Amino acid sequence: MAVAIGFAAGYLSGQFGIGGGIVTTPAIRLVLGYPELIAVGTPLPVIIPTAVVGAIAYVRRGLAEVRLGLSIGIVGAGFSVLGAWASDLVGGRIVLLVTAALICWMAVDMILLARQVPAQEAEGEAPGGQQHAWWKVGVLGIVTGLYSGFLGVGGGFVVVPALIRYFGLSAKRAIGTSLIVVSILAVPGTIAHYLLGHVDVALAVALMVGVVPGALLGARVTARAREESVRVGFAVLLLVVAAILAASELGFI
């Protein structure tokens, strides 16, 4: 079951640039029955090979801004450790409810974006290497780092909409760039959560078995998909996961 969950998380990471954590965390909690903070911390080491494989696939297809992704990730690295420490202070149930609320908000934001006609779709993929305001990079790095460490979900669901809305990237290029960010942020977050006792190593290894082939398949599917389809699919995925997670933590399921 853990291998199957890993494959699903890897596929969704490769397809939507989310690191897979928003699937792995609810699955560890709901399907496998682990405690809340184990469900928060264990996905982070699993995210690392998932995001790296997905990022390489996008970079090879020219669907990622490498310098932008590295900059956001480096800025956010230290803040991911701070976020992990905060999660230990507030407790697992609060963290999972915050996760559900934030995922839902991001889904609504993506639906609004999907209703717009993106210029990138009409013009094709914009070339990489664009210059972006340093303060935007810094703010996004800080926010993403905090959420990544606190929620244990990689931070891709924050980065993807932000790159589309505030940096002008197409959905596919935003996903590829997001995977670079997630690859960096997951490392300090993993170390912090491990030291806090939130990582089940055996479970993480079992999940990793499925993530690499899943990530490769997901990246291949997105590279051939329509821009609007990627946005709508991302939003629908977020809404479903948020609803299930919130219902579980509130005792409805």
C-alpha positions in Angstrom: 0.0 0.0 0.0 2.8 2.4 0.8 4.5 1.7 -2.6 1.2 2.4 -4.3 0.8 5.7 -2.4 4.3 6.6 -3.4 3.6 6.0 -7.0 0.5 8.2 -6.9 2.4 10.9 -5.1 5.2 10.8 -7.6 2.8 11.0 -10.6 1.0 14.0 -9.1 4.3 15.7 -8.3 5.5 15.2 -11.9 2.2 16.4 -13.3 1.4 19.3 -11.1 4.7 20.3 -9.5 3.4 19.9 -5.9 6.1 17.6 -4.5 3.4 14.9 -3.8 3.1 15.9 -0.1 -0.6 17.0 -0.3 -1.4 13.4 -1.4 1.1 11.5 0.8 0.2 13.4 4.1 -3.5 12.6 3.9 -2.8 9.0 2.7 -0.4 8.3 5.6 -3.0 9.6 8.0 -6.2 8.2 6.5 -5.1 5.0 4.7 -2.2 3.9 6.8 -3.3 5.3 10.2 -0.1 7.0 11.4 -0.1 9.9 13.9 -0.6 13.4 12.6 3.0 14.6 12.9 4.4 11.5 11.3 2.0 12.2 8.4 3.5 15.7 8.3 7.2 14.9 8.5 7.5 11.6 6.6 6.5 12.9 3.2 9.5 15.3 3.1 12.3 12.8 2.5 10.0 11.1 0.0 9.6 14.4 -1.8 13.3 14.8 -2.5 13.7 12.0 -5.2 10.2 12.8 -6.5 10.9 16.5 -7.1 14.5 15.9 -8.4 13.3 13.4 -11.0 10.4 15.7 -12.0 12.6 18.8 -12.2 15.2 17.1 -14.4 12.4 16.0 -16.8 11.0 19.5 -17.0 14.5 21.1 -17.4 15.3 18.7 -20.3 12.1 19.8 -22.0 12.9 23.5 -21.5 9.9 24.0 -19.2 11.7 25.4 -16.1 13.5 28.6 -15.1 16.4 27.2 -13.3 17.9 30.4 -11.9 14.6 31.5 -10.6 13.9 28.2 -9.0 17.3 28.0 -7.3 16.9 31.6 -6.0 13.5 30.9 -4.4 14.7 27.6 -2.9 17.9 29.0 -1.4 16.0 31.9 0.2 13.4 29.6 1.7 15.7 26.9 3.0 16.3 28.4 6.4 12.7 29.3 6.8 11.7 25.7 6.2 13.5 24.7 9.4 11.7 27.4 11.3 8.4 26.1 9.9 9.2 22.5 11.1 9.9 23.8 14.6 6.6 25.7 14.6 4.7 22.5 13.6 6.0 20.7 16.7 4.8 23.6 18.9 1.2 23.7 17.7 0.6 20.0 17.2 -0.4 17.7 14.3 -4.1 18.2 14.3 -3.8 22.0 13.9 -1.2 21.5 11.2 -3.4 19.2 9.1 -6.4 21.6 9.5 -4.2 24.5 8.3 -3.0 22.3 5.4 -6.6 21.6 4.3 -7.6 25.3 4.5 -4.6 26.5 2.6 -5.0 23.9 -0.1 -8.6 24.9 -0.5 -7.7 28.5 -0.9 -5.0 27.7 -3.5 -7.6 25.6 -5.4 -10.0 28.5 -5.6 -7.1 30.8 -6.8 -6.2 28.3 -9.5 -9.8 28.1 -10.7 -9.9 31.9 -11.1 -6.7 31.7 -13.0 -8.0 29.0 -15.3 -10.9 31.3 -16.3 -8.5 33.8 -17.7 -7.1 33.3 -21.3 -3.4 33.0 -20.7 -1.2 34.9 -23.1 1.4 32.2 -22.9 -1.0 29.6 -24.4 -1.5 31.8 -27.5 2.1 32.7 -27.9 3.7 29.3 -26.9 6.2 28.8 -24.1 8.1 31.9 -23.2 11.9 31.6 -23.2 13.7 31.1 -19.9 16.1 33.4 -18.1 13.7 36.3 -17.6 14.7 38.9 -14.9 12.4 39.1 -11.9 12.2 41.6 -9.0 14.5 40.5 -6.2 11.9 41.4 -3.5 9.3 39.1 -5.2 11.8 36.2 -5.2 12.6 36.9 -1.5 9.0 37.1 -0.3 8.0 33.9 -2.2 11.1 32.1 -0.8 10.2 33.1 2.7 6.6 32.2 2.5 7.2 28.9 0.7 9.9 27.9 3.1 7.7 28.5 6.1 4.8 26.5 4.6 7.1 23.7 3.4 8.5 23.1 6.9 5.3 23.7 8.8 3.0 21.6 6.6 5.5 19.0 5.3 4.2 19.3 1.7 7.1 20.7 -0.2 5.6 24.1 -0.9 4.7 23.5 -4.6 1.1 24.3 -4.1 2.2 27.8 -3.0 4.8 28.3 -5.7 2.9 27.2 -8.8 0.0 29.8 -8.5 2.4 32.5 -7.4 4.7 32.0 -10.4 1.7 32.1 -12.7 0.0 35.1 -11.2 3.0 37.3 -10.0 5.8 36.2 -12.2 3.9 35.7 -15.5 5.0 32.1 -16.1 2.9 29.7 -18.0 1.4 26.8 -16.0 3.9 24.2 -17.4 6.9 26.5 -16.8 5.6 27.3 -13.3 5.4 23.6 -12.5 8.9 22.8 -13.7 10.3 25.8 -11.8 8.3 24.8 -8.7 9.9 21.3 -8.7 13.4 22.9 -8.5 12.2 24.9 -5.4 10.7 21.8 -3.8 13.9 19.8 -4.4 15.8 22.4 -2.3 13.3 23.1 0.4 12.7 19.4 1.2 16.3 18.8 2.4 16.5 21.2 5.4 12.8 20.4 6.2 13.6 16.7 6.3 16.5 17.1 8.6 14.5 19.3 11.0 11.5 17.0 11.1 13.7 13.9 11.6 15.4 15.6 14.6 12.0 16.4 16.0 11.0 12.7 15.7 8.4 13.3 12.9 9.9 10.9 10.2 9.2 7.2 10.1 12.3 6.0 8.1 10.9 2.6 7.1 7.7 4.1 5.8 9.6 6.8 3.9 11.7 4.1 2.2 8.6 2.1 1.2 7.0 5.3 -0.3 10.2 6.1 -2.2 10.0 2.9 -4.2 7.0 4.1 -6.1 7.8 7.8 -6.5 10.4 7.9 -9.2 8.5 6.0 -11.9 5.4 8.0 -10.9 7.2 11.3 -11.3 8.5 10.5 -14.7 5.1 9.5 -16.0 3.4 12.6 -14.5 6.0 14.9 -16.1 5.5 13.2 -19.5 1.7 13.7 -19.3 1.9 17.4 -18.4 4.4 18.1 -21.2 1.8 17.0 -23.7 -1.3 18.5 -22.1 -3.1 21.8 -22.9 -2.4 24.7 -20.6 -6.0 25.2 -19.4 -6.3 21.4 -18.7 -3.2 21.6 -16.5 -4.7 24.5 -14.5 -8.1 22.9 -14.0 -6.7 19.5 -13.2 -4.5 21.1 -10.5 -7.4 23.0 -9.0 -9.7 20.0 -8.9 -7.0 17.9 -7.3 -6.5 20.5 -4.5 -10.2 20.8 -3.7 -10.6 17.0 -3.4 -7.6 16.6 -1.1 -8.6 19.5 1.1 -12.1 18.3 1.5 -11.1 14.8 2.5 -8.4 16.0 4.9 -10.6 18.5 6.7 -13.4 16.0 7.0 -11.1 13.5 8.6 -9.5 15.9 11.1 -13.0 17.2 12.1 -14.3 13.7 12.7 -16.7 13.5 9.8 -15.0 10.5 8.3 
